[in-house]
Amino acid sequence: MREERQLPMPSWKSDELDSPIPPASEPAYYDGALGAWVLTTHADVLAALRSPSMVMDGSKAATDEDMRTLERMREETIAALSGPQLRRWSDTMKPFVEERITLLPEREVVDLVGAYLQPMCLQLAAIVTEVDEKDAARLRELAIPVSASAAEPSDDGLREQARAVTAELQACFHAKAKTLRDSGFVALSHTLPSLLANGCYALLHYPKQWTLLHRKPELMEQGVEELMRYGGLSRYLRRQATEDMVLAGVSLRKGDRLILRIVAANHDPARFVCPNDLEVLRRGRGQLTLGAGPHACVGAGLLRMAAAVVLRPLLMRFASAEHGGSVEWMGGSGFRAPSRLPVVLHLQKQSSETSNEKTS
Ligand code: HEM
């Protein structure tokens, strides 16, 4: 359960995907204005995520009953997202994706978010959360304040609107697993397109990486991992110490607050070689975009499947892509992603693409 009290919102420009300056990894420090310890290195952030002596900030002290409820919720979701079930959803999605991909024009400007990522994620959201396709677009519209409030948690107006529509949304979903009802629908129809839009934005700046995935679609799974690392989404997670302890080289007191900078940890040179380059051949997981430890995203398997199902056909059909105009961004201190991503897609590789350098 979250407390209603509002915590100060951090905002680091260098966490933004279009920032010319990447985030820096530095030793843990106390930020008086935020009233929290700030952790940026991969090792420190991972240690906090894995620590049994940390709760999500704002949580009431977890009772044994709370822990059992959370454990039941995780088990129920894991059972609902079994391997065979993910494969069935993936197969169900294929004809929709294949049809939509043929509608994307070549050599003219198209908004990749509006024309492809959003409709495909909405289709998946309807299938997974078992709502009628006819209702899905209306429910997505209704859920806008919920997603917008998660993207900009400092906006009181959005939070009020989100609260007002949540009850209405909840009544519309009846899937067996609670996490595959309204919250799952919002995550799949709003948050997932944002995650994928960040990935596509990153690929536009690394044309050779786009072409590599085009030529070798078998690299898609590790490519998705790298897109999540490089493009990311959640800018930070919050924690609170439940006892006195030493973590990240600092002595924490019970009740101390921590801000874990996920984007910075994903760009830590001590963990990732050349962290500010997109490199789809990079091996190994370790990216923290979906969290880690006891509260790691329980929808991670579904998201990995979804990312591959949506991105693979796009990258297989088009050999290259370039920016087609100004990118519009949505969100803020929670997460940020293109809401409009104009691109020009090419069936053939363009001869000008000779560099793996990040283009401006
Ligand atoms: C792009 C979409 C998504 C992103 C970026 C995302 C990211 C995350 C992150 C970073 C956490 C860790 C929170 C923390 O440690 O404080 C988390 C937790 C969680 N996610 Fe996701 N998630 C997404 C979609 C989903 C979906 C589709 C589901 C439902 C199946 C889901 C269910 C959960 C649950 C239940 C938790 C809490 C787990 C716990 O407290 O033990 N997420 N997610």
Boltz pocket constraint, residues with backbone or C-beta under 6 A from the ligand:
constraints:
  - pocket:
      binder: B
      contacts: [[A, 56], [A, 70], [A, 74], [A, 77], [A, 179], [A, 180], [A, 183], [A, 184], [A, 187], [A, 188], [A, 191], [A, 192], [A, 195], [A, 233], [A, 234], [A, 237], [A, 238], [A, 288], [A, 289], [A, 290], [A, 291], [A, 292], [A, 294], [A, 295], [A, 296], [A, 297], [A, 298], [A, 299], [A, 300], [A, 302], [A, 303]]
      max_distance: 6.0
